[in-house]
């Protein structure tokens, strides 16, 4: 999949209203045609998957996030900066054990450059085997991805999110981790970058619909100086990639492998 364009400086984001819409008839051709997702202005091209013409358009929902300054990254002293630093350090340098596990999850026939089928293979392989275990009481423990694999895929939501992000990154994709609250509990979940255009989103969503029999596909859209970026939900609690989002209180923070973070407010 295409890499998200790099911003000149890290930013925050402000999410707007939720957009609910049916796929326009004119985009049906995009969903039913085979081919590759077009590459963005980056080093990674993305492969798509053919979708049967018998598939009918479903409902798609987007959460709009507008990136604005000032900066936030792993060099500061805010709590988010410290979390960003921990996530960056856990993802770099790449762990051979994580890479090996990611490759082992990719199904025959899904090789090549990173694509939606590989993201789904990784989600399937982890979500089906995950055992939820709380952090030690009174602490917020972030398990290194290699250790989580060695333990047999056990941990809490941020351990899962970190592992998924590491697996996606080690297979050539781009991921981020979103932290959110709903006033009662906090939650973390990963998202995978799927492109910079509506057509790339529709192709990725079409593949998910065909593979899982899903109707609605969840995606965050961030707009800023880097342009428009589409991020697909890979939450453990969702029934499939692009499933329902965690119901938060309108605030969320996205953390990137580079150490950058951005805050969203609806």
Backbone torsions as a table, in degrees:
resi	resn	phi	psi	omega
1	UNK	NA	148.9	-178.7
2	UNK	-61.3	145.7	178.2
3	UNK	-80.0	142.9	176.2
4	UNK	-64.6	136.9	178.4
5	UNK	-57.3	143.2	-179.8
6	UNK	-80.7	133.6	176.6
7	UNK	-80.2	154.9	177.6
8	UNK	-70.2	-27.8	175.4
9	UNK	-149.6	151.1	178.8
10	UNK	-62.0	156.3	-178.2
11	UNK	-143.5	169.5	170.4
12	UNK	-98.6	168.2	177.5
13	UNK	-132.7	151.5	176.0
14	UNK	-122.8	119.1	-177.9
15	UNK	-87.1	141.5	179.8
16	UNK	-101.9	-145.6	-173.4
17	UNK	-79.4	157.0	176.1
18	UNK	-78.9	129.9	-179.9
19	UNK	-104.1	123.6	177.5
20	UNK	-116.7	128.0	-177.3
21	UNK	-157.1	157.1	171.8
22	UNK	-88.5	150.1	179.0
23	UNK	-65.7	127.2	177.4
24	UNK	-59.4	148.4	-178.4
25	UNK	-59.0	-35.8	-177.7
26	UNK	-65.8	-19.2	179.2
27	UNK	-89.9	-1.7	-178.7
28	UNK	-59.3	-35.8	179.0
29	UNK	-58.7	-37.1	179.9
30	UNK	-62.8	-39.7	-175.5
31	UNK	-74.0	-31.3	-173.7
32	UNK	-96.7	-3.4	-178.4
33	UNK	-95.2	146.4	177.3
34	UNK	-85.2	165.1	175.2
35	UNK	142.9	-167.9	-178.7
36	UNK	-102.4	146.2	170.0
37	UNK	-66.5	133.0	-177.7
38	UNK	-66.2	141.3	-178.2
39	UNK	-75.9	142.0	175.7
40	UNK	-85.5	-169.8	-179.3
41	UNK	-76.6	66.3	-174.6
42	UNK	-157.4	-174.0	-173.5
43	UNK	-87.7	-13.7	-173.0
44	UNK	-108.5	119.1	170.4
45	UNK	-85.5	158.5	-176.4
46	UNK	-125.2	135.7	176.9
47	UNK	-91.9	142.6	178.3
48	UNK	-103.3	-161.1	177.9
49	UNK	-146.6	148.4	179.7
50	UNK	-73.3	145.6	178.7
51	UNK	-122.7	129.6	-176.7
52	UNK	-58.4	141.6	178.1
53	UNK	-65.3	-15.1	178.3
54	UNK	-75.2	-17.6	179.5
55	UNK	-70.3	137.6	179.0
56	UNK	-106.8	151.7	-178.3
57	UNK	-61.0	145.4	177.3
58	UNK	-114.4	-172.0	177.1
59	UNK	-86.5	137.8	178.6
60	UNK	-123.6	141.1	179.5
61	UNK	-131.4	140.8	-176.6
62	UNK	-126.1	146.3	170.2
63	UNK	-110.4	120.0	-175.7
64	UNK	-86.3	130.9	177.9
65	UNK	-128.8	123.0	-179.0
66	UNK	-105.7	117.0	-176.2
67	UNK	-76.4	128.6	178.3
68	UNK	-136.1	154.4	174.2
69	UNK	-73.0	171.5	8.3
70	UNK	-83.2	-174.2	-173.3
71	UNK	-82.5	156.3	170.6
72	UNK	-145.1	125.0	-179.7
73	UNK	-154.9	-173.8	-171.5
74	UNK	-76.7	0.1	-176.6
75	UNK	-94.9	-7.0	-175.4
76	UNK	-91.8	-167.3	-175.0
77	UNK	-118.3	2.4	176.9
78	UNK	-70.2	157.7	175.9
79	UNK	-55.1	-38.5	178.5
80	UNK	-63.9	-36.5	177.8
81	UNK	-62.9	-39.7	-179.9
82	UNK	-68.2	-39.3	176.0
83	UNK	-65.0	-42.0	178.3
84	UNK	-59.4	-40.5	179.0
85	UNK	-64.6	-43.3	-180.0
86	UNK	-63.7	-41.0	-180.0
87	UNK	-68.3	-44.8	178.2
88	UNK	-58.6	-45.4	-177.6
89	UNK	-67.2	-32.1	179.6
90	UNK	-72.2	-24.8	-176.9
91	UNK	-96.9	-12.2	-177.9
92	UNK	-133.5	138.4	-7.0
93	UNK	-72.9	163.2	-179.9
94	UNK	-58.0	140.1	-179.9
95	UNK	-93.5	122.4	179.4
96	UNK	-55.1	-34.6	179.9
97	UNK	-65.5	-35.9	178.1
98	UNK	-69.1	-44.8	177.8
99	UNK	-59.1	-46.3	-179.9
100	UNK	-60.4	-42.2	-178.6
101	UNK	-67.6	-40.9	178.3
102	UNK	-60.0	-46.3	-180.0
103	UNK	-62.5	-37.1	-178.8
104	UNK	-65.9	-22.5	-178.5
105	UNK	-86.0	-16.6	-178.4
106	UNK	-75.0	125.8	-176.6
107	UNK	-74.2	151.1	172.7
108	UNK	-55.5	137.7	-178.0
109	UNK	93.1	-9.4	179.8
110	UNK	-108.8	21.9	-179.0
111	UNK	-74.3	-176.2	-180.0
112	UNK	100.3	-164.0	178.8
113	UNK	-63.7	157.9	-175.1
114	UNK	-58.9	135.6	-175.1
115	UNK	-149.1	172.7	-175.9
116	UNK	-61.2	-35.4	-180.0
117	UNK	-62.6	-37.3	178.9
118	UNK	-69.5	-40.4	176.7
119	UNK	-59.8	-40.5	178.9
120	UNK	-69.4	-38.6	176.6
121	UNK	-59.3	-43.7	-179.8
122	UNK	-66.0	-44.7	179.1
123	UNK	-60.7	-46.1	179.7
124	UNK	-58.3	-47.4	-174.0
125	UNK	-66.2	-30.4	-179.5
126	UNK	-90.7	-47.0	-175.5
127	UNK	-60.1	-38.1	-177.3
128	UNK	-70.5	-20.8	-174.0
129	UNK	-114.3	3.4	-173.8
130	UNK	-75.7	135.2	173.3
131	UNK	-114.7	121.6	-177.3
132	UNK	-80.5	126.5	177.7
133	UNK	-136.0	129.1	-178.5
134	UNK	-66.7	158.7	171.5
135	UNK	-67.7	162.2	172.6
136	UNK	-56.5	142.7	-176.0
137	UNK	-58.4	131.4	176.5
138	UNK	82.1	9.1	179.9
139	UNK	-139.8	159.8	176.1
140	UNK	-115.5	94.9	-175.2
141	UNK	-94.6	130.9	178.2
142	UNK	-112.6	108.4	-175.4
143	UNK	-77.1	129.1	174.6
144	UNK	-58.5	140.9	-176.3
145	UNK	-54.6	-40.5	179.8
146	UNK	-63.3	-37.5	177.6
147	UNK	-68.2	-38.9	179.0
148	UNK	-61.5	-39.2	176.8
149	UNK	-65.6	-44.8	-179.0
150	UNK	-62.1	-29.7	-179.7
151	UNK	-82.4	-2.9	178.2
152	UNK	89.9	30.9	177.0
153	UNK	64.0	62.4	178.5
154	UNK	-130.7	142.8	178.5
155	UNK	155.7	-171.9	179.9
156	UNK	-97.4	-166.3	-171.1
157	UNK	-67.1	-37.2	-179.7
158	UNK	-74.6	-27.8	173.1
159	UNK	-65.0	-42.5	176.7
160	UNK	-62.5	-47.3	-178.2
161	UNK	-60.9	-42.7	179.9
162	UNK	-65.6	-41.2	179.0
163	UNK	-63.7	-47.4	179.9
164	UNK	-59.7	-43.7	179.4
165	UNK	-61.2	-42.7	179.9
166	UNK	-64.3	-40.5	179.7
167	UNK	-66.1	-44.1	178.1
168	UNK	-60.5	-47.4	-179.0
169	UNK	-63.3	-39.6	-176.8
170	UNK	-72.0	-17.5	177.7
171	UNK	-95.8	5.0	176.8
172	UNK	100.9	1.9	178.4
173	UNK	-93.6	-173.3	179.2
174	UNK	-131.7	130.4	-175.2
175	UNK	-133.1	163.0	171.4
176	UNK	-142.5	163.7	-179.2
177	UNK	-117.7	129.3	-178.3
178	UNK	-108.4	127.7	174.2
179	UNK	-106.0	135.7	-178.7
180	UNK	-147.6	162.8	178.2
181	UNK	-134.0	155.8	173.6
182	UNK	-125.5	17.8	-179.5
183	UNK	91.9	-17.6	179.2
184	UNK	-117.1	-48.4	-179.3
185	UNK	-133.0	157.7	171.8
186	UNK	-101.7	158.3	-177.2
187	UNK	-150.0	150.6	174.6
188	UNK	-130.2	141.5	177.7
189	UNK	-150.4	152.5	-179.4
190	UNK	-92.6	157.1	172.6
191	UNK	-134.9	149.2	179.3
192	UNK	-113.5	138.1	178.3
193	UNK	-73.4	129.4	-177.5
194	UNK	-121.2	-3.0	176.1
195	UNK	149.0	-176.3	-176.5
196	UNK	-121.8	2.9	-177.0
197	UNK	-131.5	156.2	175.1
198	UNK	-58.6	-33.8	-179.7
199	UNK	-65.0	-40.9	177.5
200	UNK	-65.2	-40.0	176.3
201	UNK	-62.8	-44.4	-177.8
202	UNK	-63.7	-37.8	179.3
203	UNK	-66.6	-46.4	179.2
204	UNK	-62.8	-44.3	179.6
205	UNK	-64.4	-37.7	177.9
206	UNK	-62.4	-39.0	177.7
207	UNK	-64.3	-44.2	-179.9
208	UNK	-63.0	-43.1	178.8
209	UNK	-59.0	-45.8	-178.2
210	UNK	-68.2	-37.7	-175.6
211	UNK	-75.4	-36.8	-173.1
212	UNK	-111.9	-1.8	-176.5
213	UNK	66.2	31.0	-176.6
214	UNK	-87.4	151.7	176.4
215	UNK	-102.7	-44.1	-175.6
216	UNK	-109.7	136.5	-178.4
217	UNK	-121.7	127.1	-176.6
218	UNK	-96.6	133.6	-177.0
219	UNK	-149.0	135.5	169.6
220	UNK	-91.3	138.7	177.5
221	UNK	-118.6	120.3	178.7
222	UNK	-107.9	128.9	177.6
223	UNK	-120.3	130.5	179.3
224	UNK	-162.5	-155.3	-177.1
225	UNK	-68.3	-16.9	176.9
226	UNK	-86.3	-4.9	-176.7
227	UNK	100.7	-158.7	-177.4
228	UNK	-97.0	129.2	-179.0
229	UNK	-124.1	131.4	-179.6
230	UNK	-105.7	128.5	-177.7
231	UNK	-125.5	121.6	-176.7
232	UNK	-91.8	134.1	-179.9
233	UNK	-67.3	129.3	176.2
234	UNK	-122.9	33.5	-177.1
235	UNK	-61.7	141.5	176.8
236	UNK	-62.2	-33.0	-176.3
237	UNK	-78.9	-10.7	178.7
238	UNK	-77.3	156.2	-178.8
239	UNK	-80.0	-14.4	-179.7
240	UNK	-165.9	163.4	173.3
241	UNK	-55.5	136.4	-175.4
242	UNK	79.2	15.9	178.9
243	UNK	-76.5	-170.1	-174.8
244	UNK	-60.3	142.3	176.9
245	UNK	-78.3	153.4	167.5
246	UNK	-58.6	132.4	-178.5
247	UNK	-80.2	98.6	-176.0
248	UNK	-97.6	-179.4	-178.2
249	UNK	-90.5	15.3	179.0
250	UNK	99.0	-2.1	178.4
251	UNK	-124.3	139.8	178.5
252	UNK	-154.0	154.7	178.7
253	UNK	-127.3	129.3	178.8
254	UNK	-104.1	131.4	-179.5
255	UNK	-114.8	138.2	-175.9
256	UNK	-112.2	159.3	-178.3
257	UNK	-62.0	-25.9	-179.1
258	UNK	-74.0	-12.9	-174.5
259	UNK	100.9	-3.6	177.5
260	UNK	-79.7	151.7	173.2
261	UNK	-142.1	156.6	177.2
262	UNK	-144.5	144.7	-176.1
263	UNK	-103.8	138.5	177.7
264	UNK	-116.6	138.2	177.7
265	UNK	-132.2	126.4	177.7
266	UNK	-95.8	NA	NA
